[in-house]
């Protein structure tokens, strides 16, 4: 019997959610499985992965073959690295305490890197929101200024239209005669 570590699809259409399982290779994709090792949610940014690393390493040592995606997930969470360190302990390169120390250091570095990405995404999101708000404020100020200018122009045009005719004649220069006076002179 060939045993695989693979993903089992759950979730609704367009919103996948996976269980990481150990299953017989002849079983259906979403069918029977031997053991559930964890979950994988690719929708979140960064992807949310919960994995029982010790159980995964035990299955890898027993000969279970991960699929390509499962191998990437196991590598991301450090299961393959832990298996590698256990191989070094078996060969006598270092002891179990040193292997645990190296693995915990690797996990801490990986967690810091993921936390940095999450913080960076949060900062970028808040910066984008602030920039959008500033742009909206500028547009609103321009709209208010344009409305005030239009009101001032309309008021000036209204005042010019309501002005008495005497003021209009005084406003014209001496060399020019108003159009209304020239018509009266030509009729007489």
C-alpha positions in Angstrom: 0.0 0.0 0.0 1.4 3.4 -1.0 0.8 6.2 1.5 0.6 9.8 0.4 0.6 13.1 2.3 -1.8 15.2 0.3 -4.5 17.9 0.4 -8.2 17.3 0.8 -10.4 20.0 -0.6 -13.1 21.6 1.5 -14.8 25.0 1.4 -17.3 26.3 -1.1 -16.8 27.2 -4.7 -14.2 30.0 -5.2 -13.2 29.8 -1.5 -10.9 26.7 -1.1 -9.9 25.4 2.3 -7.7 22.3 2.6 -7.1 19.5 5.1 -3.6 18.1 5.0 -4.0 14.3 5.3 -2.2 11.0 5.1 -4.2 8.8 2.8 -3.9 5.6 0.7 -2.9 6.7 -2.8 -5.8 4.7 -4.2 -8.4 6.6 -2.2 -10.4 9.4 -3.7 -9.1 13.0 -3.3 -11.8 13.9 -0.7 -12.4 10.4 0.4 -11.1 8.2 3.2 -7.8 9.1 5.0 -5.6 7.6 7.6 -4.8 10.7 9.7 -5.4 14.4 9.5 -2.1 16.4 10.0 -3.4 19.9 9.7 -5.2 22.6 7.7 -4.2 25.0 4.9 -6.2 28.2 4.0 -4.8 29.9 0.8 -7.3 32.7 0.9 -5.6 34.7 3.7 -2.5 36.7 3.1 -0.1 35.2 4.1 -1.7 31.7 3.8 -2.7 30.2 7.1 -1.2 26.8 7.8 -1.7 24.7 10.9 0.4 21.5 10.9 1.3 18.9 13.4 5.0 18.8 12.6 6.0 15.8 14.8 3.3 13.6 13.2 4.2 14.7 9.7 7.9 13.9 10.4 6.9 10.5 11.7 4.9 9.7 8.6 7.8 10.9 6.4 10.1 8.6 8.3 7.7 5.7 7.7 7.8 6.3 4.0 4.8 8.5 3.2 5.4 10.4 -0.1 4.1 14.1 -0.1 2.5 15.5 -3.3 4.2 18.6 -4.7 1.9 21.1 -2.9 2.1 19.1 0.3 5.9 19.0 0.1 6.0 22.8 -0.3 3.7 23.2 2.8 5.8 20.7 4.8 9.0 22.6 3.8 7.4 25.9 4.7 6.4 24.7 8.2 9.8 23.0 8.8 8.8 19.3 8.8 11.3 18.4 6.1 14.0 20.3 7.9 13.2 18.5 11.2 13.4 15.2 9.3 16.8 16.3 7.9 18.0 17.1 11.4 16.9 13.7 12.7 19.0 12.1 10.0 22.0 14.1 11.3 21.3 12.8 14.8 21.0 9.2 13.5 24.4 9.6 11.8 26.0 11.0 14.9 26.8 14.4 13.6 25.2 16.1 16.6 22.9 15.1 19.5 19.1 15.5 19.9 19.5 18.6 22.0 21.5 20.4 19.3 18.9 19.3 16.7 16.0 20.8 18.8 18.0 24.0 19.3 18.6 24.4 15.5 15.0 23.6 14.7 13.6 26.1 17.3 16.0 28.8 16.0 14.8 28.1 12.5 11.1 28.3 13.6 11.8 31.6 15.4 13.4 33.1 12.3 10.5 31.9 10.1 7.9 33.3 12.5 9.7 36.6 12.6 9.8 36.7 8.8 6.0 36.0 8.6 5.3 38.6 11.3 7.3 41.1 9.3 5.3 40.4 6.2 2.0 40.7 8.1 3.2 44.0 9.6 4.3 45.2 6.2 0.9 44.4 4.7 -0.9 46.2 7.5 1.3 49.3 7.1 0.8 49.3 3.3 -3.0 49.0 3.8 -3.1 51.9 6.3 -0.8 54.0 4.1 -3.1 53.4 1.1 -6.1 54.3 3.2 -4.5 57.5 4.4 -3.4 58.4 0.8 -7.0 57.8 -0.4 -8.4 60.0 2.3 -5.9 62.8 1.5 -6.8 62.6 -2.1 -10.5 62.7 -1.3 -10.0 65.8 1.0 -8.1 67.6 -1.9 -11.0 66.8 -4.3 -13.6 68.0 -1.8 -11.6 71.3 -1.2 -11.3 71.8 -5.0 -15.0 71.2 -5.4 -15.9 73.7 -2.6 -13.6 76.3 -4.1 -15.1 75.8 -7.6 -18.6 76.1 -6.1 -17.6 79.3 -4.3 -16.1 80.8 -7.4 -19.2 79.9 -9.5 -21.4 81.6 -6.8 -19.1 84.7 -6.9 -19.3 84.8 -10.7 -23.0 84.4 -10.7 -23.4 87.2 -8.1 -21.2 89.5 -10.1 -23.1 88.8 -13.3 -26.4 89.4 -11.5 -25.2 92.7 -10.1 -24.0 93.8 -13.6 -27.4 92.9 -15.1 -29.3 94.9 -12.4 -27.1 97.9 -12.5 -28.9 101.2 -13.7 -28.3 102.4 -17.3 -26.6 105.6 -16.0 -23.8 103.6 -14.4 -23.3 101.7 -17.7 -23.0 104.9 -19.7 -20.5 106.3 -17.2 -18.5 103.2 -17.4 -18.0 103.5 -21.2 -15.1 105.5 -22.4 -15.6 108.9 -24.1 -14.6 107.7 -27.6 -17.3 105.0 -27.6 -21.0 105.6 -27.7 -23.3 103.1 -26.2 -25.2 101.0 -28.8 -28.6 102.2 -27.6 -27.7 106.0 -28.1 -26.4 105.5 -31.5 -29.6 103.8 -32.7 -31.7 106.7 -31.3 -29.5 109.3 -33.1 -29.8 107.6 -36.4 -33.6 107.4 -36.3 -34.1 111.0 -35.6 
